[in-house]
Amino acid sequence: MTPNVNFQSSWFEAAVEFDGAHQDGGGREDWSLEDLRDPLHFGRFVDELVTAALPENPRKPGYVTCTYLWIVEADVVLGFRATIEKNGGVYEDSRKGKRRYWINQRQNIGILGQNR
C-alpha cells in the first residue's frame, strides 16, 4: 500500500523491530525514529516517500525514482517479524539481538510452482 500518515502508529511499531539497524529500502536514512514520533515530521517523511516515485521531482545525486510500498493488513503496517511469521516462518531463537527463523523450503517451492 502507498505510505499514508494514517498508519503512523503501526509503522512506528514495525520500525522499532529493527532496533536501530538500517532498513534497506525503507527510505528513512535521513530520519531518526525520534523525529518520526512527531506527526508533522512523519507527514513530511510520508510525503517524501510518495513523491520519490515521481520522475519530475528532485532527488539526491545518484538516486533514481523509487516506489515505496508498505505491507498492510487490516489497517496495520506489518513489520518484518509479522511478515515472516504470516508467510510460514517459525521463530527459533534470538542471537546477538537478531531473531532467527526457519522457513519450510518444500512449502515455498510448492507456492512458487503455483505462480508459474
C-alpha positions in Angstrom: 0.0 0.0 0.0 1.2 3.5 -0.7 2.6 5.1 2.5 0.0 7.1 4.4 0.1 9.2 7.6 -2.9 7.3 9.0 -0.5 4.4 9.7 1.9 6.3 11.8 1.4 4.2 15.0 1.7 0.8 13.4 4.5 1.9 11.1 6.4 3.1 14.1 5.9 -0.2 15.9 7.2 -2.1 12.9 10.2 0.2 12.6 11.1 -0.3 16.2 11.5 -4.0 15.5 14.8 -3.2 13.7 16.2 -1.9 17.0 18.2 0.9 15.3 19.5 -1.3 12.4 19.5 0.1 8.9 16.3 -0.8 7.0 17.2 -1.4 3.4 14.6 0.1 1.1 12.8 1.9 4.0 13.5 5.4 2.9 14.4 6.7 6.3 18.1 7.2 6.1 17.7 10.9 6.8 15.1 10.5 9.6 15.6 9.4 13.2 12.9 7.3 14.8 12.6 10.0 17.5 11.8 12.7 14.8 9.2 10.4 13.2 7.2 10.2 16.5 6.1 13.8 15.7 3.1 13.8 13.4 4.5 16.8 11.4 7.8 15.1 10.8 6.1 11.9 9.9 3.9 13.7 7.5 6.9 15.2 5.7 8.5 11.7 5.7 5.5 10.1 4.1 5.3 13.0 1.5 9.0 12.3 0.6 8.3 8.6 0.2 5.3 9.1 -2.0 6.9 11.8 -4.2 10.1 9.7 -4.6 8.2 7.7 -7.3 7.6 10.8 -9.5 10.3 11.3 -12.1 9.8 15.1 -12.2 10.7 15.5 -8.5 14.2 16.5 -7.5 16.3 13.9 -5.7 19.8 13.4 -4.3 22.6 12.9 -6.8 22.9 9.3 -7.8 19.3 8.5 -6.7 16.7 7.3 -9.1 12.9 7.2 -8.8 11.7 4.8 -6.2 8.2 3.5 -5.3 7.8 2.8 -1.6 5.1 0.4 -0.5 4.1 -0.8 2.9 2.7 -4.2 3.7 -0.6 -3.6 5.4 -3.2 -6.0 6.8 -6.4 -4.8 8.5 -5.2 -1.2 8.6 -1.9 -2.2 10.3 1.6 -1.9 8.8 3.2 -5.3 9.3 6.8 -5.4 10.5 9.4 -7.8 9.2 8.5 -10.2 12.1 4.8 -10.3 11.3 5.6 -10.7 7.5 7.9 -13.6 8.1 5.5 -15.3 10.5 2.5 -14.8 8.3 4.4 -16.5 5.5 5.3 -19.6 7.4 8.5 -18.5 9.2 8.9 -20.3 12.5 10.8 -18.5 15.2 13.8 -20.4 16.6 15.7 -18.1 18.9 17.5 -14.7 19.2 21.2 -14.4 18.9 23.2 -11.2 19.4 19.9 -9.3 19.2 18.8 -10.9 15.9 15.7 -13.0 15.6 16.2 -16.3 13.7 13.6 -18.1 11.8 13.2 -21.4 9.9 11.4 -21.4 6.6 9.9 -24.6 5.2 11.5 -24.7 1.7 9.3 -27.5 0.5 6.2 -25.4 1.3 7.8 -22.4 -0.5 8.6 -24.5 -3.6 5.0 -25.5 -3.8 3.9 -21.9 -3.6 6.4 -20.8 -6.2 5.3 -23.6 -8.5 1.7 -22.5 -8.4 2.6 -19.0 -9.5 4.3 -20.1 -12.8 
